[in-house]
Amino acid sequence: MPQNPVADRTAESLPVSRVALKQQAYLQLKSLILSNELLAGSVQSVRQLALQLGMSKTPVHAAIERLEAEGFVTLAPQQGVVIRELSIQDIVNHYEIRQALEPYVMRRLAGRLSSPQSAKLQQNLADTRRYAEHQNRAGLMEADAGFHQLLTSFLRNDEITRVMQQLRDKVQRVIFRVADQFPERMIETANEHQAIVDALIDGNAEVAARYMHEHLEQGLRRFLPNRS
């Protein structure tokens, strides 16, 4: 029987399309969660979410399963999709993992930044300060996330990069709320980032590591003001 190359190519492309739809659903739902458009504690149905995204339920259900594995949602019998609220202990755990990893990254990078890497950090610092001075919360949150991601990416350790991204995503919703409650934290963040970069460029590994640990500790204290 003669082969139909057009039909063969169409069949081969179907799995790719399904994968792309699942990824699209995952990214869109995750964005809605991180931006608090899907509020923590709210209950959603797969059908509602599919309608909101303009997709069928199949890719949306696959995306929800992935988000459940990452701790963003819970599938509750007889209820639907519950958007998870992070507990204080969740937040502490996330910050303490970062306090273990990020100072290590600073020690590895100190005195070893290339000119292009330094330029990227300087641009990020300029953006962070501009957003802080204009009280642009959304812009500052994006620049802050970019700062930590840049530093981690310079180390070229895929596992650390992956863990850091997951940790950052999980606390981003809460960081938005902190920025609302403590607007002075914006300028403090810009100053702390500058000090970290200066120590890295100077090659002072222990100072850079200490500044990073203290920077994360200051963020955590907004959640636990009595932390000793």
RACORPE-V899442 format. One line per field, one symbol per residue. burial: + if it has 24 or more other ideal C-beta (glycine too) atoms within 12 Angstrom, else -. Layout:
burial: ???
This chain:
burial: --------------------++--++-+++-+++-+-+-+---+-+--++--+-+---++++++--++-++++++-----++++++----+--++-+++-++++++++++--+-------+--++-+++-++----+--+++++++++++++-++----+--++++++++++++++-++-----++-+++-++++++-+++---+-+++-++++++++++-++-----
